[in-house]
């Protein structure tokens, strides 16, 4: 591996994390200018006393006993000399002008600006109790928990294309099933053994015909015959029983087993979530304003004719394949 590649890896890896970033990003002549106080010279560059003190503090200089001995101080200075030597070598080799290095430097600079100028402002975003309450009141309808109904059914299927006699026979059986269901004890709100005797719905016949809960505001979610869903929504009280219903593929009985009325979720249950949502919206609004300000200050010019001539490196999408919005890679 070439020394240039080794140096680049060091600079963009461990060396960057060790505090060399700022000194490398500084213009070269900033290091060459002789500081009023310096502790080392590396080629034409200097390590100032201020820089040494900053690094000493960053590396645990406030711990009792740290950097009191000459050995400790010299070890840190040797490390800073090595870092500066790496930087000087990188500049001589032109590593700081390599595209991948410039991209990394640009990302570091952009990140620093965001942390300094935007993130601090976002952290100050506050949401008052009045704002939370106003949002809850304005969106009360969306916080309604829809009505849910637990239903049971008996199904007597009729094959597609069956003759009228088969439909008549199924109707007679469903009528008999209804009579027996009405004779059940008052505390039985499903079909009990009647479902096992008459129903051919294997998933529910051994459970009193109970097929589960449905939300009446979204009937399209359920793979049930429309006559079943319509009857389930119309029954007023648990235990109520529908008339025999002719569906697309047979005859049905529907019984309302249980009912959970629609209700409003209380403010106390939603308060924390609303507050977080409003805070995130405030932070997003700040970021959008910040982005517009930073970009508009430089009056960018976009050459759409040139952009149109740049071919995509990705293969075309297949017909009907949804294409998501393209996002710039951070790599």
MIVEXMI-468149 format. One record per atom (N, C-alpha, C): x, y, z; residue in one letter. Coordinates in steps of 0.05 Angstrom, whole numbers, plus 5000, padded with zeros to 4 digits. Example, Ala and Ser with C-alpha at 12.3 -4.5 7.8 and 13.67 -1.06 7.14 Angstrom:
526448865156A524649105156A526449345156A525749555142S527349795143S525850015157S
end
This chain:
501749765000X500050005000X501850255000X501150444983X502750694981X502550855007X504651005013X504651165038X502451365037X501851475012X499651665010X497051545020X496451295012X493951175021X493851125051X496251055061X496351015090X495751265105X497051485096X496651745109X493651825107X492451785084X489651865080X487851705100X488351455103X486851295121X487151385150X489651445157X490151545184X488651805189X488851985170X487652245174X484552225176X483352055160X480452035160X479451835181X481151695194X480351505214X481051595242X482951455253X483651505281X484751785286X486251895267X487452155271X485252375272X483252345255X481052545256X479652535283X479152295293X477852265319X479552355342X482152375338X483952455360X484452745362X483052905346X483253195349X484853335328X485653185307X487253315286X485653465266X482953435267X481153545247X481553845245X481353985267X481454275266X484054375255X486254255263X488854355254X489254295224X488054075215X488354015187X486654195170X484254265180X482454435165X483354725163X485054805182X486055075181X487755125156X487755365145X489555415122X492455365131X494055285112X496855205118X498355435130X497955685121X499555905130X498855985159X496555875170X495955925198X497955785216X498955555207X500955405223X503755525220X504255645197X506855755191X507356015207X505256175210X505556425225X506556365253X508656495261X509956445287X508256545309X507156375327X505656465350X507456605371X506256755388X507856895408X509256705427X507856475433X508956265449X508555995436X510655845432X510355585420X512155385435X511355125433X512854915447X514254725427X513554735402X514854565382X514554685355X516554625338X516454695310X516654445293X514854415274X514854175256X515054275228X517454265216X517954385190X517554685192X515654785177X515055075178X512655135196X511554935209X509254975226X509954975256X508155085272X508655115300X506354995316X507054885339X505054795359X505155005381X503055165383X503055385402X502455285430X503055455449X502355395477X499355365480X497855545467X494955525469X493855255458X495055175436X494154915424X494854685444X497254705455X498054495474X496254485498X495554715508X493754725532X490954615525X490054685501X487454575493X487354275492X489454155480X489653865478X490053745505X491553875522X492053765549X489353755564X487753965562X485153965575X483253755563X483353735537X481553545524X482153255531X484653205537X485552925543X485652875573X484053005589X483852945617X485553115634X486153355625X487853535641X486753625667X484153585672X482953675697X483053455718X484053215711X484252995731X486553045749X486252995775X488453035794X490952875786X493253015786X495752885779X496352865750X494452935732X494952895704X496653125693X498653055677X500453245663X502053415683X502753305705X504453445724X507353375720X507853135709X510653045705X511553125677X514153155675X515353215648X514852995629X514852745639X514352515622X511652525609X509552595625X506852615614X506652835593X507853065600X507653295582X509053235556X511453105558X512953045534X511552835516X510152645529X508652445514X506452575497X505052765509X503052915494X504253075471X506453205477X507753375457X508653195434X509852965440X510652785418X508352705401X506052655413X503652585398X502752815379X502853055390X502053295373X504053335351X506553295356X508653315335X508053115313X507452865321X506852655301X504352735285X502352835298X499952915283X500553135263X502053335272X502753555254X504453455231X506253265236X507853155215X506053015194X504052875204X502152745185X500752945168X499853165181X498453375166X500353495144X502753555152X504653675133X505153485110X505553225116X506053035095X503553015077X501153015088X498752995072X498553235053X499253475063X499153705046X501153695023X503553595030X505653575009X504853374987X503453154996X502652944977X500053014963X498753234970X496253314957X493853154967X494153014990X491952855000X489553035007X490053275016X487853455023X486253544999X487253484975X485753554950X484453314937X484653084949X483352844938X480352874941X478752784921X475852824923X474652694948X475452454955X474252324978X474952465004X477352585004X478252735028X476652995030X476453125007X474953385007X472053335016X470853105006X468153045014X467953005044X469852865056X469852825085X470153085100X471953255090X472353525102X469753685101X468453685077X466053835074X463853735093X463753475097X461753365115X462353445144X464853455151X465653545178X464853835182X465454005162X464854285164X461754335166X460254185149X457354215149X456254125176X457353915187X456453815213X456954015235X459354145234X459954345254X458054585253X457354665229X455554895226X452754815237X451854575230X449254485240X449154475270X451254375282X451354355311X451454625324X453054805313X453455065325X451055255320X450055265295X448155465288X445255365288X444755105285X442055005283X441254845308X442854645315X442054465336X441554615363X443254815368X442854965393X440155105393X439355215370X436755345368X434455145371X434854905359X432754705361X432354605389X434554595404X434354505432X432654705449X432454945440X430955155455X427955155449X427154985430X424354985422X422654885446X420655045454X418954985476X416054965467X414554785479X411754765473X410154805498X408455005499X406955075523X404554885527X403554885551X401154725557X398854815540X398655075536X396455185520X396555095491X398955075480X399254975453X398454685451X399154525470X398354245470X395354215472X394054365490X391154345493X389754445467X390754655455X389454765431X389654565408X391954425406X392254225385X390253985390X390053905415X388253685421X385353765414X384554005422X381754085417X381254115387X383154205372X382854245343X382753975328X383853765340X383953515326X382453295342X380453375357X379053185374X377852955358X376853015334X375552805318X377452575311X379952655306X381952445298X382852275322X382152355346X382852205370X380552025379X378451995363X376251825370X377051535365X376651365385X376951075381X374350975369X374350855345X371850775332X370450545347X367850535343X366250325355X367250045345X367349855363X368049585356X365849395364X365349195347X363248995352X364348715349X363848555369X364548275368X362148115358X362547965337X360247835325X360647535323X358347395321X358247115315X356547075291X357046855276X355346805253X355046505248X352946445234X352446175223X352346205193X353846035180X353846045150X353045775140X351145775121X350445535107X350945595077X353145485068X354145555041X352545425019X352445564997X351145464972X353145494950X353645274936X355745274915X354945454892X357045564880X356645744857X355245594835X353045704824X351545574803X349545374812X349045354838X347145164849X344345234840X342545034838X339845084829X338145204852X335845314845X334145444866X333345254889X333144994883X332444814905X334544804926X337044824918X339244834938X339045084955X338445304943X338145554958X335745534977X333545414968X331245384985X331845205009X333344995005X334044815027X335844955047X337745115037X339445265055X337845475071X335845595059X334145785073X332645655095X331545415090X330045275110X331845205134X334245125129X336145055150X336845295167X337345525153X338145765168X335745865185X333345825175X330945905190X330745735216X331245475213X331145295236X333445365256X335745435245X337945515263X337245765279X335745945267X334946185281X333046125304X331245945298X329345865319X330745745343X332745575338X334145455360X335945655374X337045845359X338646055372X336946225391X334546285383X332746445400X331946295425X332146035424X331445875448X333745845468X336045945461X338345925479X337846095504X339346035526X339046185551X339746485545X338546655561X338946945557X341747035561X343346885577X346146975582X348046875560X347046735540X348646645517X348346845495X350447005489X350247205469X351347125442X352446875440X353346775414X351446545406X352346365389X350546155379X350845885393X352845865411X353145615426X353245375408X351845155417X351844905402X350344925375X348745135372X347245165347X349245205324X351345345329X353445385308X354645125300X355244955319X356544695313X354644525297X352044545302X350044375288X349644475259X349444735255X348544835229X350744955212X352745095224X354645255209X356645085195X357445165171X359645035157X362145205156X362145425172X364645585174X366445455195X368445315185X370045145203X371645315224X372245555217X373845725236X372245805260X369545805259X368045915281X365945725292X365245505279X363045345287X363345215314X365845165322X366345045348X366945255370X366545505363X366845725382X364245885385X362045755381X359545895383X359046075360X360546045338X360246215315X361746475316X363246515338X364546775342X366846805322X366747025307X368847075287X370747305294X370247445316X372047645325X370847925325X372648125328X371848405329X371948535302X370048715297X370248885273X369849175281X371149345266X370749635270X368849725248X366649835256X364549895237X365150125218X367250285224X367950505207X369750425184X370850175184X372550085162X371749795154X369349755144X368449485136X370149365114X371449535098X373049425076X375349265085X376149285110X378449125120X377848835124X375248755123X374548485131X373548325107X374548075106X373747895084X371247745091X369147895095X366547775101X364547865080X362447705077X360347775059X359148045068X358548225049X357448485057X354948465074X353248265070X350848245086X351448195115X353648055120X354548005148X355448265161X357048415147X358048665158X355848875162X353948885143X351749075146X349949005170X349448745173X347748655196X349148705222X351748655223X353348695247X353248985256X353349165237X353349445243X350549545252X348549395245X345749495250X344649385277X345749165287X344549045311X345149235335X343049305351X343449505371X344649405397X344049165406X344849075433X346148805432X348148745449X349248475451X347048265456X347248045441X345147845442X343147865420X342948095407X340948135386X341747965362X339747875348X340047675326X338847785300X340247745278X339247845253X337147645242X335647735222X334047555206X335747385188X334747175176X336347025157X337147215134X339747195126X340847375106X341947215082X341047285059X342047155035X344547305025X346747175025X349247295015X350047194988X352447254980X353447174954X353846874951X354546744974X355246464972X353746294992X351446395002X349846235020X348146405038X347046275059X345246415078X346746455104X346146675118X347546745142X345646825164X346546775189X345446905213X347747055226X347147285237X349147445251X348147515279X349847495298X349147575326X351247755337X350347965351X352148145365X352848035392X355447975395X356447845420X357148065441X358548265432X359448475451X359748735435X359648955449X359749215437X361449405453X363349535440X365049745452X364350005438X362850185450X362150435437X364550605429X364150775410X366150975403X366751145427X369251225431X369951385454X372251575446X372451795460X374651985456X376951905474X379351895463X381751855480X382252095497X382552065523X382852295540X385352455535X385252715541X387552895537X389952795552X389652695576X391952605592X393352375579X391952205564X393151985550X394952075527X394252295515X395552385490X397352625494X397352745518X398852995522X401752975515X403152765525X406052745520X406652715490X405052545477X405452505448X405052755432X402952905439X402453165425X404653355429X405653375454X407853555460X410253495443X410953235442X413253145426X412853205397X410453165387X409853215358X410253515352X409153685369X409353975365X412254065366X413753945384X416554025387X418053935362X417553695352X418853605327X418153785303X415553865302X414754045281X416154315283X416454415307X417954665311X420854645303X422054415310X424854375302X425154345272X423254215259X423254185230X422954455217X421154615227X420754885216X423255055218X424655035241X427155175244X429255085223X429354825219X431254715200X430654805172X428154815164X427454905138X428155195134X427655365154X428355645152X431355685151X432755525167X435755545167X436855465140X435755255128X436655155102X436255375081X433855495081X433255695061X435155935064X435656015089X437456245095X440256185085X441355955092X444155895085X444455885055X442555755041X442755735012X442456004999X440356155007X439856414994X442056614997X443656595018X445856785022X447956765000X448156534987X450156494967X449056514938X446456564936X445156604909X446056384889X445356134895X446255924877X444955934849X446455844829X445455824802X445255534794X442855444786X442355174778X442255154748X443854984736X443854944707X442354694700X439754724697X437954494692X438554364665X439454514646X440154394620X442454204622X444454274639X446654094643X445753854660X444053904680X443053684696X441553474680X439953574660X438453394644X440153204627X442653294622X444453124606X446052924622X445752924648X447252734665X445552474667X446752254657X445252004657X445451874684X443251734691X443151594717X444951344715X446151284738X447851044739X446150794746X443550834753X441750614760X440250524736X439550264735X437950164713X435050274715X433650284693X430950394693X429050214710X426950334721X425050174736X423250014718X422349784728X420449624713X417749764712X416149694692X413549814689X411949764714X410749974725X409049944748X410549954774X413249954773X414749964798X414750244809X413850284834X413950564845X416750654849X417350894841X420051004843X420051214866X421551164887X421651354909X423251594902X422851824916X424452054911X427351994916X429152094899X431952044902X433052234924X434652114942X435952274963X438952264959X440252494964X443252494962X444452294982X446452144972X447851954990X449652115008X449952015033X451752135052X454451995052X454751795034X457251645033X459351785017X
end
